Amino acid sequence: MVEYDYNKYGADKKLHKTSFQRISPYQLILHNQRYYLMGYSSYWGHMTYHRLDRITNMVVSPRTSVSISEVEGFEDGINYKNLTTAMPYMFSDTPETIEMLAVDWILDQVIDWFGKDIKIDKIETETLYKITLKSSPTAMLFWAMQYTDECEVLKPVALRERIKETINKAKEKYDEKPI
């Protein structure tokens, strides 16, 4: 196992410790031009993905690592194709089946981000497509916010509600006069 401080930038443009981490490390992953340390956190009970440039004070722990084959969803090791397409951003929540509507011109972006193992159905008399894919719900929230004019998440309902809540909060901010 390894132990380290995980940090985030503050207003002073310096890294500040936000948490102490102890994980069983498995892989360094290059994703969206950034390196992430992939490891299992016994404390959180799931795989974590931490940006390498945010890690400080790393030491090898005397504790015994958890074998990746013991981690739920990784019994057969790391499926890199699923990892990169189900997680357009490196959030550690469990990928779920997502259904959304998308305009035709964005299909290229959907395949770029989520791969070809998705279902695409044309909707009659429309330029819309119904897309079914697997993704981290948190990652999909951020992805869908980039394309609010071009896509609409239908399911899961909980994710749809999170998107609506995020949009409503943003609308409130933009309805107010700037400071």
N, C-alpha and C positions, 0 to 999 in steps of 0.2 A: 504494500500500500504506500501511497504518498500522502503527505500532509502539506498544506500551503494556505496562504492568505489569498482570498479573491478580492479584487479591487475594482472600483469604478472611478471615473473622473469626476472631480468636483468643479465648482465655478472657478477655482484657482488654476485649473488646467493641470492638476496633479492627481495622481492615483491616491485613493483613500481606501483603506481596508473596509470591506463590507461584511465579510464572513470568513470563518475558518473552515476549511474543507479537508476531509479525509476520504480518499477514494481508492478503489482498485483500478489502476489505469490500464487501458487496453490499446488505444490507438491515437495517433495524431491525425487529424483530418483537415484538409484544406477545403474550405467551403466559403463561397462568396468572397474570395480574396483574403480570407483570414484563416489562421490556424486555430483549431480547437483541440483540447484534450478531452477525449471520450473516456469516461470511467463510471464505475458503479458506486453510488453512495449508499452505504448501509443505513445511514441516518435518514435519508430521504426515501429509500426503498426503490430507487429507479436509476436509470442511466442519466448521467449529467454530461453536459457539453460546455466547457469553459474556455473562453478565449485565452490563448497562450500568452498574449501580450498583457493580460490583466492579472496574471499569476505572479506572486512574489514569495520569497522565503520558503521555497519548496525543499522538503527533506524526505528521505526514505523512512517510512514508519516501520517499527519492529512488528507491527500487527500483520497477520496473514491476509493476503488478498483473496477476494472471492473470484472463483473461476468464472469466466464469461459464460460457460455452459450452464451455470447455476442461475443466471439472470433471466427472468421471464422475458420471452420474446427473442432471446439470443442463445437458445439451447444448441442451435446449429452454427453458432458463430455470428459474425457480422455480415449481413447482406447489404453490401455497399450500394447496390442499385436502389433497394428500398429505402435505405437511409437517406440518400441524397434526394430522392423524389418525394418522399413522404414528409421531409422536413426542409422546406425552402429556407427557413430560418432555423437556427439550432436551439429550438425549445425542446424540453424533455418530456412533454406530456405525450400520452399514448396516441399514436395515429388512429383516426376514426374514418369511417366512410363519410365523405362529403358529397352532397349533390348541389349543383349550382347551374344557373343559366348564364350563358356568356354570348356576346355578339361574335359574329363570324371572324372578324379581323383579329380577335385576341387569341384564337386557337393556337397560333404559333407560340405565344407567350405561355399558355397553359402547358403545352407539350414541353417547352424549354424548361419550365420550373418543375413539372410533375412527371415527366417522362411519357412514354408511349403506352404504358400499362394502365390506361384510363379508358373509360367508356364514354364515347361521344355519340349522342343521338340528335339528329336534326329535328327541329320542331316545324311541323307543316306550316306553310304560308308565312314563315317568319325568317329573319336572318339570325335567329337565336338557336343555340345548341344547349341541350341538357348534358352536363358533364358529371360523371361519377368518378371519384378518385379517393385515394387514402392520403390523409395528411394530419399533421399535428393541428388540432383546433386553434391553438394560440398562433401558430405560424400562419394558418389560413386567415385568421382575423387580420393580421398585418398585410398579408398578400392581397386580400379582398379590398382592404382600404385603399390600396394603390390604384385599384381598378373599379372604383365605386360606380362610375358611369357605364362600365362595360360588362359587369357581372353582378349577379345576385345570388347569394348563398340561400338555398332552400332548406337543407337539412345538414346537420342536426339542428333542431329547433333552438337548443341552448346556445349554439354558436350564432345562429341568426339573431337571437335576442342580444347577445354581446355586441354584435356589429351595430344593431340599431341603437343600443345604449351609447356606444362610442360616437356614432354619427350625431346623436342628439346632444351629447356633451360638447362636441365640436361646434355644432350649430349655435348653441348657447354662447359659446365664447365669441363667435364671429358676429352674433347679433348685438353684442355689447360694444360700446365705444372703446377704442384702444386706449391704453393708459397713457 
